[in-house]
């Protein structure tokens, strides 16, 4: 028995990683493969039996996992990043959420014959979308920036709110057995008060601990996890079912505190979220019984259809009244609303408890939730891109650039490109670099650009290429590998490694690198940073019929390092070691030019 448990746990981990890799390779939401693997391992073959493996620990494990996932989601919310979208997003998570909840509950009641209690509980469970499924879909669809930002923020914000709504409905059902609406309302108030106060206090306390460095860095990761578990448990002990709200408020408070070092925590929760989400989907899918699916029948597909074609469009109609969104944009937003891990996990937490309380229909909530998850993900993944093209709301050929690094070199190059109308997004793990870039008005991402967190939260709308300008050769190489499938090998560019590297190490980096080396063979990060420190300037020069590229090189000689060229059709070209680039008349050349007496790195081969 012990050997079977060990084999099962190891198998879940291996299958989870394989599903994540396959999803990354095919550019599809990982949830599709995780659910298919879970069904195959569970009811189809009988190899995986989560109830036998975990026993009484299954529900506590799912509960703690949901707590960590909600903390992770709320920790990434920044109030300053939602400026300009506040009204639509606010409507989506308030009045729009209520529309989805009521319409879904009515459809469940009418088509499946569920009791009103179970209908409204199921409606509350599936009001959530989620960044784990929305973000991969947006990357494949590439809708306009307004659509992408609204959907991404809705997915992040609505997860904890939807989970809280489900908690409140659950408590209404349970407390309703004890008699009267008044006790239920009192219970609701206690849950809100306990969760909000404890979460805020915990978030502030832990933020102060981190800000004042009372905790060594090597303990940041594990201490955060243990503290989340402690807050969740303590809140539930004080007021039953207030733990999810407490950890959500804690993450929101902590994530918006100033001068709190979050780098280690962000990295840690990224890896933990991948493990929990992947394993949880497989485990929960393995518990589905085909008999329950047969019992739901075609009426479950009817509920899915109502949610897709009635509830979602009506929600968007109500939420976007008075907004500047065009009807095409509203139609696109109305189509994309895949359900994710929070819906699956919350249903798995509440269903067993309701069954114990005597609600037989509760056994059907989990399989019905999975039908909605699979249906929304499959339908929307297959149709969203053609629909975006038909509505003409997809981005044109992306001209922007993701820049690895927000250092001095990266900021100077990004500023030069911005002046010529090209969007740049600088990604760095150094808060000092990110803060300096933001002070210069540049768009930034604070975090590891090759992490799971970047997969979920890095906004690549309008981004079509990569410039790896980090002083760390390993990071540049990993970034070119990570974004090869995203942009294509021809759109990957990185600085050459430092010459002091050994020959074997240089060959190793070259083998890892899948792209072109920027500017010149000796244009390393150290060389460029040194030149900028000596008052070198990045200037744009317009070529003409009488002043061509050869004249440009002759005028500046060794003092110029050509960086980019913009052709007459406003397309950006890179000067690289591998590519022979000859700008024509009417092109604009952007180069790093030294003052007299200084010599830039060798220009690109002619």
Secondary structure, 3 states (H helix, E strand, C coil): CHHHHHHHHHHHHHHHHHHHHHHHHHCCCHHHHHHHHHHHHHHHCCCCCHHHHHCCHHHHHHHHHHHHHHHHHHHCCCHHHHCCCHHHHHHHCCHHHHHHHHHHHHHHHHHHCCCHHHHHHHHHHCCCCCHHHHHHHHHHHCECHHHHHHHHHHHHHHHHHHHHHHHHHHHHHHHHCCCCHHHHHHHHHHHHHHHHHHHHHHHHHHHHHHHCCCCCHHHHHHHHHHHHHHHHHHHHHHCCCCHHHHHHHHHHHHHCCCCCCCHHHHHHHHHHHHHHHHHHHHHHHHCCCHHHHHHHCHHHHHHHHHHHHHHHHHHHHHHCCCCCCCHHHHHHHHHCCCCCHHHHHHHHHHHHHHHHCCCHHHHHHHHHHHHHHHHHHHHHHHHHHHHHHHHCCECCCCCEEEEECCCHHHHHHHHHHHHCCCCEEEEECCHHHHHHHHHCCCEEEECCCCCHHHHHHCCCCCEEEEEECCCCHHHHHHHHHHCHHHHCHHHEEECCCCCCCCHHHHHHHHHHCCCEEECCCCCCHHHHHHHHHCCCEEEEEECCCCCCHHHHHHHHHHHEEEEEEECCCCCEEECECCCCCCCCCCCEEEEEECCCCCCCCCCCCC
